[in-house]
Amino acid sequence: MQNFEGRVAVVTGAANGIGLASATRFAEEGMRVVLSDIHAQELDGAVQGLRERGYEVTGVVADVSKVDQVENLAARALEAFGAVHILHNNAGVLRAGTMEELTLEDWQWVLGVNLWSVIYGIKAFLPLIRQAGEGHMVNTASTAGLQATGGIGPYNVSKFGVVGLTETLRLELDEGDPTIGASVLCPGSVRTRICESDRNREAAGVAPGVPSATEEVFRSFAGPVIEAGIDPTEVAAMIVSAIRNNDFWILTHPQWKEVIHDRVAGLQRNQLVSGFGG
Ligand SMILES: NC(=O)c1ccc[n+]([C@@H]2O[C@H](COP(=O)([O-])OP(=O)(O)OC[C@H]3O[C@@H](n4cnc5c(N)ncnc54)[C@H](O)[C@@H]3O)[C@@H](O)[C@H]2O)c1
């Protein structure tokens, strides 16, 4: 997809961080944008901010881990702007803890927000993108979807899932309908509030997380790494460029190519290698 002017983009998890940067960049490219998030007040702030800059945007509150809310988002986007060309499945949460510490509810929450949401998004939006005649789907995974790190099991599983899902989607689209592109975004560290994901549990109807030793260690290690990460606007620029070039992989940190190389080398030597993904 080359021409963004007047086209329509939908972005989930758009009230903050990477989603807000991506929605903003789509608007700057001349697109009409539907911003979606679970937090109504934060979403209103993001939408108002973009409207004040003269952009044609609207907000739809949705918990992406609920299929009916993703379907409603698709219906509302169509109602607002008459078509959808780009969907950025971006909302995500992170919960740290070992397999022994984490509850089943932790697993269901993280897999619901990070992985099932993308499945729901593909089901609800692909027919709309096809109807629009051309478009692109960007799914946010992580470097944690390319290389596992201990202590964030549900996150690793969800992000490996998003990578596999998007690979499959792209292969099927290339075969059947090359006018629709698909890319998987695998960010390294980006300066956002991802390490404060527990703030999103209550709105999704999830009980507060049980504090664990691993979570404390993870926060003290990952917090500063995320804080020192790149700005979300840099990620947004990479997304737009990948859509224009129809690139499949969006790796925000070139040094991760080395980590992936070590993973493959480890695989060939029958060794397990650990990584760190945000
Ligand atoms: N920041 C990083 O270093 C990094 C690295 C790799 C991948 N990612 C991924 O990037 C994506 C965006 O995260 P971010 O870093 O901007 O974090 P963030 O916490 O700043 O933003 C996440 C957004 O998702 C929203 N959200 C949470 N639960 C939701 C739900 N159930 N339904 C709808 N919206 C919900 C939040 O309100 C928030 O606006 C996530 O998928 C995350 O896993 C981030």
The ligand as an SDF file (V2000), in Angstrom:
LIG
                    3D

 44 48  0  0  0  0  0  0  0  0999 V2000
    7.7080   -1.0250   25.0320 N   0  0  0  0  0  0  0  0  0  0  0  0
    8.4610   -2.0130   24.6140 C   0  0  0  0  0  0  0  0  0  0  0  0
    9.6780   -2.0470   24.8560 O   0  0  0  0  0  0  0  0  0  0  0  0
    7.8470   -3.1270   23.8030 C   0  0  0  0  0  0  0  0  0  0  0  0
    8.7090   -4.0940   23.2660 C   0  0  0  0  0  0  0  0  0  0  0  0
    8.1660   -5.1300   22.5220 C   0  0  0  0  0  0  0  0  0  0  0  0
    6.8180   -5.1800   22.3040 C   0  0  0  0  0  0  0  0  0  0  0  0
    5.9940   -4.2370   22.8280 N   0  0  0  0  0  0  0  0  0  0  0  0
    4.5680   -4.3490   22.5530 C   0  0  0  0  0  0  0  0  0  0  0  0
    4.0630   -3.1070   22.0720 O   0  0  0  0  0  0  0  0  0  0  0  0
    2.6510   -3.0580   22.2880 C   0  0  0  0  0  0  0  0  0  0  0  0
    2.2710   -1.7050   22.8590 C   0  0  0  0  0  0  0  0  0  0  0  0
    2.7630   -1.6040   24.1770 O   0  0  0  0  0  0  0  0  0  0  0  0
    3.5080   -0.3060   24.7440 P   0  0  0  0  0  0  0  0  0  0  0  0
    4.9270   -0.6700   24.9040 O   0  0  0  0  0  0  0  0  0  0  0  0
    3.1340    0.8800   23.9730 O   0  0  0  0  0  0  0  0  0  0  0  0
    2.8940   -0.2930   26.2280 O   0  0  0  0  0  0  0  0  0  0  0  0
    1.8440    0.6800   26.9570 P   0  0  0  0  0  0  0  0  0  0  0  0
    1.5160    0.0010   28.2120 O   0  0  0  0  0  0  0  0  0  0  0  0
    2.4090    2.0490   27.0040 O   0  0  0  0  0  0  0  0  0  0  0  0
    0.6020    0.6920   25.9690 O   0  0  0  0  0  0  0  0  0  0  0  0
   -0.2740   -0.4120   25.8720 C   0  0  0  0  0  0  0  0  0  0  0  0
   -1.6740    0.0940   25.5550 C   0  0  0  0  0  0  0  0  0  0  0  0
   -2.5680   -1.0340   25.4850 O   0  0  0  0  0  0  0  0  0  0  0  0
   -3.7580   -0.7090   26.2160 C   0  0  0  0  0  0  0  0  0  0  0  0
   -4.4120   -1.9550   26.6870 N   0  0  0  0  0  0  0  0  0  0  0  0
   -4.0380   -2.7620   27.7090 C   0  0  0  0  0  0  0  0  0  0  0  0
   -4.9180   -3.7660   27.8440 N   0  0  0  0  0  0  0  0  0  0  0  0
   -5.8590   -3.5970   26.8930 C   0  0  0  0  0  0  0  0  0  0  0  0
   -7.0090   -4.3290   26.5200 C   0  0  0  0  0  0  0  0  0  0  0  0
   -7.4000   -5.4420   27.1790 N   0  0  0  0  0  0  0  0  0  0  0  0
   -7.7590   -3.8780   25.4710 N   0  0  0  0  0  0  0  0  0  0  0  0
   -7.3910   -2.7590   24.8100 C   0  0  0  0  0  0  0  0  0  0  0  0
   -6.3120   -2.0060   25.1270 N   0  0  0  0  0  0  0  0  0  0  0  0
   -5.5520   -2.4380   26.1570 C   0  0  0  0  0  0  0  0  0  0  0  0
   -3.2810    0.1750   27.3410 C   0  0  0  0  0  0  0  0  0  0  0  0
   -4.3250    0.9580   27.9030 O   0  0  0  0  0  0  0  0  0  0  0  0
   -2.2210    1.0230   26.6440 C   0  0  0  0  0  0  0  0  0  0  0  0
   -2.7750    2.1860   26.0650 O   0  0  0  0  0  0  0  0  0  0  0  0
    2.3230   -4.2490   23.1760 C   0  0  0  0  0  0  0  0  0  0  0  0
    1.7670   -5.2880   22.3930 O   0  0  0  0  0  0  0  0  0  0  0  0
    3.6770   -4.6620   23.7340 C   0  0  0  0  0  0  0  0  0  0  0  0
    3.7210   -6.0210   24.0890 O   0  0  0  0  0  0  0  0  0  0  0  0
    6.4810   -3.2080   23.5760 C   0  0  0  0  0  0  0  0  0  0  0  0
  1  2  1  0
  2  3  2  0
  2  4  1  0
  4  5  1  0
  4 44  2  0
  5  6  2  0
  6  7  1  0
  7  8  2  0
  8  9  1  0
  8 44  1  0
  9 10  1  0
  9 42  1  0
 10 11  1  0
 11 12  1  0
 11 40  1  0
 12 13  1  0
 13 14  1  0
 14 15  2  0
 14 16  1  0
 14 17  1  0
 17 18  1  0
 18 19  2  0
 18 20  1  0
 18 21  1  0
 21 22  1  0
 22 23  1  0
 23 24  1  0
 23 38  1  0
 24 25  1  0
 25 26  1  0
 25 36  1  0
 26 27  1  0
 26 35  1  0
 27 28  2  0
 28 29  1  0
 29 30  1  0
 29 35  2  0
 30 31  1  0
 30 32  2  0
 32 33  1  0
 33 34  2  0
 34 35  1  0
 36 37  1  0
 36 38  1  0
 38 39  1  0
 40 41  1  0
 40 42  1  0
 42 43  1  0
M  CHG  2   8   1  16  -1
M  END
$$$$
